[in-house]
Amino acid sequence: MLIREMPTRECRALIARERLARLGCSRDNQPYIVPIYYIFAESQFFSFSMAGQKIDYMRTNPNVCLEIERFHQNRRWKSVIISGTFTELTQKAERQQAWEILKVYNDWWEQGGFEAISNTEHMQQAPIYFTISINEMTGREATPQ
Ligand SMILES: Cc1cc2nc3c(=O)[nH]c(=O)nc-3n(C[C@H](O)[C@H](O)[C@H](O)COP(=O)(O)OP(=O)(O)OC[C@H]3O[C@@H](n4cnc5c(N)ncnc54)[C@H](O)[C@@H]3O)c2cc1C
């Protein structure tokens, strides 16, 4: 297997095409990873969530990590890792803008995680919109030898 570094333009092409990321955050020396959907727009990641552990963690420590990948046949894969900064969107205009970006895929949360918590107090709360901006980004591609 050959592994090569992906240039930035290839990393950006991958994250623009994909929708699913692993989000890593940490608090009090304890890492936490959850799958989330996102849209990459205006050079940052847009996503949203209900209140819960990942939001608590990111509010305490906005330094986060994203991992996005694409598998192909024959052990081919591409993977991008981003170190980024969480920003919660609290103003009406920016929340509206985030919704306009995210609503294109407006049924994803039902399958992802919101259904599982639909009977809890989470659903009584307004959705939390947030962005993750990119501080560092690396990509690697594996191909069979
Ligand atoms: C394909 C996919 C896409 C998703 N997209 C989104 C999205 O765009 N936005 C979004 O908010 N959520 C999404 N989810 C759900 C997300 O992964 C979390 O389950 C959910 O957001 C709750 O996270 P929380 O930290 O608020 O957990 P809380 O409700 O606060 O619960 C914390 C507890 O639940 C456990 N837990 C939480 N999530 C999971 C999980 N996925 N698997 C196993 N244990 C878990 C934790 O370990 C912890 O013990 C998606 C899930 C999948 C599988």
Ligand as a Chemical Component Dictionary entry (heavy atoms), coordinates in Angstrom:
data_LIG
# 
_chem_comp.id                   LIG 
_chem_comp.type                 NON-POLYMER 
_chem_comp.pdbx_formal_charge   0 
_chem_comp.three_letter_code    LIG 
# 
loop_
_chem_comp_atom.comp_id 
_chem_comp_atom.atom_id 
_chem_comp_atom.alt_atom_id 
_chem_comp_atom.type_symbol 
_chem_comp_atom.charge 
_chem_comp_atom.model_Cartn_x 
_chem_comp_atom.model_Cartn_y 
_chem_comp_atom.model_Cartn_z 
_chem_comp_atom.pdbx_ordinal 
LIG C1  C1  C 0 -24.541 9.132  10.871 1  
LIG C2  C2  C 0 -24.852 10.022 12.054 2  
LIG C3  C3  C 0 -25.001 11.382 11.862 3  
LIG C4  C4  C 0 -25.300 12.228 12.938 4  
LIG N1  N1  N 0 -25.420 13.565 12.730 5  
LIG C5  C5  C 0 -25.665 14.396 13.778 6  
LIG C6  C6  C 0 -25.721 15.805 13.614 7  
LIG O1  O1  O 0 -25.576 16.337 12.512 8  
LIG N2  N2  N 0 -25.943 16.571 14.710 9  
LIG C7  C7  C 0 -26.092 16.012 15.941 10 
LIG O2  O2  O 0 -26.272 16.745 16.917 11 
LIG N3  N3  N 0 -26.039 14.697 16.128 12 
LIG C8  C8  C 0 -25.825 13.868 15.083 13 
LIG N4  N4  N 0 -25.751 12.521 15.266 14 
LIG C9  C9  C 0 -25.964 11.993 16.613 15 
LIG C10 C10 C 0 -24.698 12.189 17.438 16 
LIG O3  O3  O 0 -23.715 11.249 17.062 17 
LIG C11 C11 C 0 -24.999 12.046 18.938 18 
LIG O4  O4  O 0 -25.540 10.771 19.202 19 
LIG C12 C12 C 0 -25.988 13.087 19.398 20 
LIG O5  O5  O 0 -25.724 14.360 18.817 21 
LIG C13 C13 C 0 -25.971 13.224 20.915 22 
LIG O6  O6  O 0 -24.684 13.647 21.309 23 
LIG P1  P1  P 0 -24.484 14.340 22.721 24 
LIG O7  O7  O 0 -23.024 14.517 22.956 25 
LIG O8  O8  O 0 -25.345 15.551 22.833 26 
LIG O9  O9  O 0 -24.995 13.167 23.661 27 
LIG P2  P2  P 0 -25.962 13.237 24.932 28 
LIG O10 O10 O 0 -27.379 13.158 24.469 29 
LIG O11 O11 O 0 -25.565 14.342 25.846 30 
LIG O12 O12 O 0 -25.617 11.826 25.591 31 
LIG C14 C14 C 0 -24.317 11.570 26.096 32 
LIG C15 C15 C 0 -24.184 10.094 26.354 33 
LIG O13 O13 O 0 -24.673 9.346  25.236 34 
LIG C16 C16 C 0 -23.630 8.623  24.604 35 
LIG N5  N5  N 0 -23.755 8.855  23.151 36 
LIG C17 C17 C 0 -24.059 10.026 22.536 37 
LIG N6  N6  N 0 -24.072 9.860  21.205 38 
LIG C18 C18 C 0 -23.757 8.578  20.974 39 
LIG C19 C19 C 0 -23.585 7.815  19.776 40 
LIG N7  N7  N 0 -23.728 8.386  18.527 41 
LIG N8  N8  N 0 -23.252 6.528  19.903 42 
LIG C20 C20 C 0 -23.097 5.969  21.126 43 
LIG N9  N9  N 0 -23.239 6.633  22.283 44 
LIG C21 C21 C 0 -23.567 7.922  22.217 45 
LIG C22 C22 C 0 -22.342 9.223  25.151 46 
LIG O14 O14 O 0 -21.274 8.315  25.172 47 
LIG C23 C23 C 0 -22.730 9.680  26.530 48 
LIG O15 O15 O 0 -22.693 8.594  27.442 49 
LIG C24 C24 C 0 -25.446 11.672 14.225 50 
LIG C25 C25 C 0 -25.275 10.297 14.411 51 
LIG C26 C26 C 0 -24.994 9.477  13.345 52 
LIG C27 C27 C 0 -24.816 7.994  13.583 53 
# 
loop_
_chem_comp_bond.comp_id 
_chem_comp_bond.atom_id_1 
_chem_comp_bond.atom_id_2 
_chem_comp_bond.value_order 
_chem_comp_bond.pdbx_ordinal 
LIG C1  C2  SING 1  
LIG C2  C3  SING 2  
LIG C2  C26 DOUB 3  
LIG C3  C4  DOUB 4  
LIG C4  N1  SING 5  
LIG C4  C24 SING 6  
LIG N1  C5  DOUB 7  
LIG C5  C6  SING 8  
LIG C5  C8  SING 9  
LIG C6  O1  DOUB 10 
LIG C6  N2  SING 11 
LIG N2  C7  SING 12 
LIG C7  O2  DOUB 13 
LIG C7  N3  SING 14 
LIG N3  C8  DOUB 15 
LIG C8  N4  SING 16 
LIG N4  C9  SING 17 
LIG N4  C24 SING 18 
LIG C9  C10 SING 19 
LIG C10 O3  SING 20 
LIG C10 C11 SING 21 
LIG C11 O4  SING 22 
LIG C11 C12 SING 23 
LIG C12 O5  SING 24 
LIG C12 C13 SING 25 
LIG C13 O6  SING 26 
LIG O6  P1  SING 27 
LIG P1  O7  DOUB 28 
LIG P1  O8  SING 29 
LIG P1  O9  SING 30 
LIG O9  P2  SING 31 
LIG P2  O10 DOUB 32 
LIG P2  O11 SING 33 
LIG P2  O12 SING 34 
LIG O12 C14 SING 35 
LIG C14 C15 SING 36 
LIG C15 O13 SING 37 
LIG C15 C23 SING 38 
LIG O13 C16 SING 39 
LIG C16 N5  SING 40 
LIG C16 C22 SING 41 
LIG N5  C17 SING 42 
LIG N5  C21 SING 43 
LIG C17 N6  DOUB 44 
LIG N6  C18 SING 45 
LIG C18 C19 SING 46 
LIG C18 C21 DOUB 47 
LIG C19 N7  SING 48 
LIG C19 N8  DOUB 49 
LIG N8  C20 SING 50 
LIG C20 N9  DOUB 51 
LIG N9  C21 SING 52 
LIG C22 O14 SING 53 
LIG C22 C23 SING 54 
LIG C23 O15 SING 55 
LIG C24 C25 DOUB 56 
LIG C25 C26 SING 57 
LIG C26 C27 SING 58 
# 
